[in-house]
C-alpha cells in the first residue's frame, strides 16, 4: 500500500448512525444530515476524488450542503473545497458556509509563506509529486471561525464543533449528541498518535491526552476515526481513548524523569522499557506515528536544539566536516568493507553509521569509492525501510535512497497513481 492508497479512501457513502455518514476523501470525510441541509466535514483532496465524493453524496442524500467544516488545517483535506462550491452554484443553491477553528487561517498563511519547504517535506514523506507553488484555492479561508465550541443547529441533527488540539493546534472534533456519534478528527487514528513526526513542528502530547479525555467524557456510542472503520462498542471506544491518553502521559513522565537525571535524547530512546499493557494495544501500533517520534517531541518540548555533543555546538559546514573526516581515514576501503560486513550481519543501522564516514563527503563525485559508499547507503536505507513499521519512516528511508542514487523520488510509484491535486 503506497501513501496515496492509505490517504485517499475509496469507500462510498456509508450511513454510520441515524443521519451521520462517512464518505471517502483524504481519510474519512463526514456528512451530517441537519434536516433541511447537510454539513460536510472535509471537502477532500480535489480532482477525481472530490468529484466522486460530490457524486456519491448527491446520489445518496439529495439535499444541499449548507456547511463545510475543516477538521484541521493540514493540506490535502480541503484542497477540493472549490469543487463543492462550484457544484452548489451549478445547482442554483446557496454557497456552503466554510467553518474552521480560529487557528486555521494562521496555518494557511504559514503554509503559503513556506511553500517550498512544504513541497520538499511532503514529496519525501508521501513519495508523491508536490507543487512548490500550490494553487491559491487550496487555502480557501473560512467564512466563520470559533475558539472552543460552536453549535450548528438542525431539525434532524444538531452538531457541536469542539476544539481538539492534538496533531494540530487547529483540530476540530464533531459531536452529534442526538445519536452520540463523535468524529475524532486528527486526534484519533486507531494507531499510535502522530506526534514528533521527523519533518513537522512540535505537537504537545499532554494537550493531546487532554483532548482524548474530553472525548471519553462524552461517552460516545460511535467513534469515527480520521482513517479506517468506526468503533461502535462503548467498552472498546473507552479503552482505545484511555490507553492512548495513558500511554502519552507515561511517555511524558518517563522522559522527563530521565531528562532530570541529565540523560541525553538518544540515550533516552534506548533506555525506555515500554509496559505491554499500554504499548501492545492496537491503538499504539506504530503505523504512522511511533514511540521514538513521541519521545523526541517530548525532549524538544523542554530542551533546545543542542544534542549535548560539544562538536555540534558551533559546527563546521557539513561539506567541510565530511571532507575532513574523509581525509583523516588512511584506509577508506576498509571502512566500506566493514560497513558491508555489518550489513551481512543484519546490523543495518550500525552499517549506516559507518558508511557515513565516506558517503557524506561531496568531493570528487566520480570517485569510485564514494560512488560505492553512496550506493551502499542507498541499499541500507531500503533495508531499514523494511525493518520499521511507521509509514513515515519507511518513506523517508526510501526517498533518501532515491536521492543517493540520483533517482526522482518515488518515480516508479508515481506512475501507478492517479493525480489527486486540482
N, C-alpha and C positions, 0 to 999 in steps of 0.2 A: 504493500500500500504506500503510495507516494503522498507527499504533503497535500497535494491538491485533492486526492481522494479523501483524505482524512477531514479536510475542512469543508469541501463543497458537497454537502449531503444530497443524496439523490432521492430520498423518500418523498412521497407526495403529501397531500393534506390529510392529516390524521386527527380525529377528534379524541382528545385525551380525557376530557371531562365535559360536563354539560356546557357547551358554548366556548370551550377552550381547545384550541387546535395547535398542532405543530405543523410546520411546512419546511422542507429542506432548503436552507440558504447557505450561508457560511456557518455551518453548525445548525442548531435548532432555532429557526425563527418562530415566533409565537403569533397567533391570531386569536383575539378575544372578541366574541360577539357581544357588543354592548346593547343590542336591541335594534335600534334603527340603523346602526352603522358598525364598522369593525375597527378595532385597534390592532395595529401591526407592530410587532417588536422586531426590528432589524429588516431592512429592505433587501439584504443580500449583496453579493459582490459585483453585481452588474452583469451585462451581457446576457448570454443564453440562460444562465442560472436564474437571474432575476426575472427574465421574461417567462420562464417556466413557472416560477412562483406566482406571478400575476395571473397566468392562465389557470393554474390549479385553484387559486383562491376564488377567482371569478366563476369557475365551473362548479365549485363546491358550495359556495356561500354567495349568493347574488345580492350583495349589499355593498355600498360604498365604504371605502376606508376613510375614516374621519381623523385618525391619529396615527402617526408613525413615531414610535419611541426608539431612541438609540439605547441599546443595552449598555454600551460603553463606547469610548472614542477610538478604539483601535481601527485602523484602516481595513477595508475589505467588508466589514459587516454592513456598511450602509453606502457603499460605492454606487449601488443601484437605485438610490432614492429618487433620482430624477426620472427614472423609468416609471415609477409608481405615480409620480406627479403627472407625467405625460399621459399615462393610462386613464387617470381620473379626468383629465381635461378632455380626452378623446370621447369619454362617456358623458360629457356635459355635467360632471359632478364638481362640487366644491373641492378645492385642493386640500389634501390632508394636512393637518397641523403637525409640525415636527416638534417633538418634545425630547428633552435630554437633561441630564444633570448639569448644573451650572459650571462644572469644570471642563466639559467637553469643548466649548469654544477655545479655551486656553490650550488644550491638547491639539486641536486642529491648527491653531496658529503656530504652535511649536513644530508640528509636522511639516508645515509649509516652509518654515524657516530652515529646517534641517532635511529638506527633501533628498539631497544627495546622500546623506548619512542613512536615511530610511531605505533608500534603494540599495545601498551597499549591504545593509543589515538583512533586509528581507530576502534579497536574492540568494544569500548564503544560508540563511536559516530555513527557508522554504524551498530552495533549489528551483525556483521559477523566475522568469524574467520579471523585472520590476522597473517601472519608469523613473528616471531621475527627475523628470518634471511631470508629476502626476496631474491629471486634468482637474480643473477647478471644481467640477461638480462632485468630486469625491469628498469635498469639505463643505457640503451644504450645511450652513449654520442652523441651529434650531430656532423655531419661532417662539418657543417658550422654554424656560429653564426653571429648575426648582433646586432647593438646597438639601432638604432631608426627607420630605414626604409630599406627594401630590396625589390627590384623589381625582379620578376621571369617572364621573357618574354614567350610568346607563340603565335602561329599563329592564334589561335582562341580566347583565353583569356589571357590577361596579369594579373598578380597577384601582389599586393603590400602587404607586411607584415609590419604591423605597431606596434610599441611597445605600449602596452595598460596596463600600471600599474593599478592595481585595487585589486582584491582578492589576486593576487600575484604580485611581482615586476618583474616577467619574462613573463607576459602575451603578447600574440601575437594576434592581430586582423587581419583579412584577408579581403582586399578590392579588389573587381573585378570591376574596373572602367568602363569597356565596357558595363556592364549591371547594374551598380550602385548597386551592391549587397555587403553587409557587413556582415561578421561573427564577432559577438561581443566578442567571446571567454568568459573567465571567468568574463569579465567586465559587461556583460548584461545577466540576467537570467529571466527577466519579473516579478520578485518579489523583495522583499527587499534585497538590497546588503548584501552579507555575510561578513560583516566587524565585527571585535570584537568577533569572534567565541570563545567560552569559553576555548578551548584547543589549540588554534592556536596563532601564533605570530601576532604582531600588523599590521594593514593594514591602510594606510594613506587615510582617506576619502576625503580630499581636492584634493589629487592627483587623486583619483578615479573620483571625479566630473570633473576634467580637462580632463580625458580620455573620459567621456561621452560628454563633449563639443566638443572634437575633432571629435567624431562620428557625432554629429549634423552638424558640418561644412561641412562634406562630402555630406550631403543631400542624403542619400541612398534611393533608391526606394524599397529595400528589406533589412530587418534586421533579421538575423538569430541568435537566442539566443543560449546560451550554452545548454539549455534544452527547450523542447516544440516547438510549431509551430512558424514559422517565421511570422513577421509583414510585410505586403505589402502595407499599406496605409501610405503615406508620413506624413499626419497630425498625425496619431496615433504614428508613429515612432518618430516624433519630440517631441510630447507630452511626450512619455514614457522616452525619454532621458533627456528632460528638467526637468520634475518633479523629477526624481531620483536625478539628479545633484543638483537641488534646495533644495531638502529635506536633502541631505547630508550637504550642506553648512548651512542650517538653524540649523541643529543639532550642527554643529561645533560652530556657532555663539552663540547659546543659552547656550551650555555647558560651553564655555569659559567665558561668562558673569557671570555665577554662580560661576565658579572657582575663578574669580577675586573678588567675594564677600566673599570668604572663605567657600563656601558651600561644603560639602563633597560628595563623589561619590554616596553613596546610597541615600542621600537626594536629589541629583540632579535627580536621576532616578524617584523619586516620585513627583518632582516639575514641570516637563515639561508639558505644555498644547499643544498638537500637533495640528497644524492647519489642518483642514479636507481637505482643497484644495490640500495639499501635501500628507498627510498620509492616506487618504481614496482612493488614486489612486491604481489601481490594481498592479502597479509596485512597490508599497511599502508594499504589503501584506506580513506579516511575516511568510512565508512558510519555508524558510531556515535560512536566517538572520532575525534579528528583531531589533527594535529601542533600546531596553535595551543593546544589544550587542554593537551597534554602539556607544552609549553614553559612555560605559565603555572603548571602544577603544580610543575615543577622550580623555577621562580622562587620560588614560595611556600615550597618546602622550605628555602630559605636566606635568605629575606627576610621582613620584617614586612609589614604591610598597606599601608604608605605607598607611593604611586605616584611619589614623588620631586618632586611638584609642591607647593611650599610653600603654595599656595592651599588645598590639601586637607588640610593638617596639622591645623588646627582649624577646620573648615568651618562656615559658617552653615547653618541649617536649609535643606533643599533648596527648599522653597517660597519662603523669603525670598530666597535666592540667585537663583532663577529670576525672581522679581519685580524684583529689582534690575537684572538683565540686560535684562529686558523694558522697564523704564522708561528704560534708557540708550540704547535704539535709536530714533533720530529718524525713520527711515523703515522701519517694520515691514513694509509691503507689499513693499518691495524685498528684504527677507530671504526672504519667501515666493517671490517671483519668481525669485530666484537659486537657491533650492533646487529649484524646478521646472525651471529650465534645466539644472542638474546632472543631474536625473532624466532629462531628454530626451537628455542627452549620454551616458547609461549609467553615470554616476558615482554610483551609488546610495548607497554608504557615505558619500561626501562630502556628498551631499544630506541624509543623516540628521544629520550633524554640524551642518549649517547650520540645518535646520528646528528642531532642539532649542533654538535661541535663543528660539523662540516656544513650541514645543509643551510645554515643561516648566513653563510658567507656569500656575498653578492659579487665578488670579483671573479674575473675570468669565467664567464658563463659557458665557454667552450671547454673548460677543464673537465676531462672525462671523469675524474674522481668526484667532482662536485655534482656533475650530472647524475652519477650513480647514487650519490647521497640523497639528492632530491627525489629521485625515483624510488629509492628505498623508503624515504619518509612518506611518500605518497602511498606505497604499499602498506606501511604500518598504520597510516590513517584509515585506510579501508578496513584493515583488520580490527582496529579499535571500534570502527562503526558497527561491526558485528558483535562486539563484546558489551556494548552499552544498550540500555533499554529506552532511554529518552530519545524521542524523535528529534529534538533539538540538537542533542549531542551527535547523533548519527549524521544529521545533515551537515553540521559544521565540520565534522571529520571528512565527509565525502566532498564538500565544497573545497576544503583545503587541499585535498588530494588532486582535485581537478586543476586548481591553480598551480600546484607544484609541477605538474607536467604540461602546463600551457594549454589546457583544455578549457572551453567555455563551461561555466558552472552549470551542472545539471543538463548538459547538452542532449544526452541520449534520452533522458527522462522527459525533457520539454517536448520532444517530438511526439510523445504519446498523449499529450494533454490538450484539451480544447482551451482556447483563450478564455479567460474569465473576466478580464478587465474591460470596462466600457465606460 
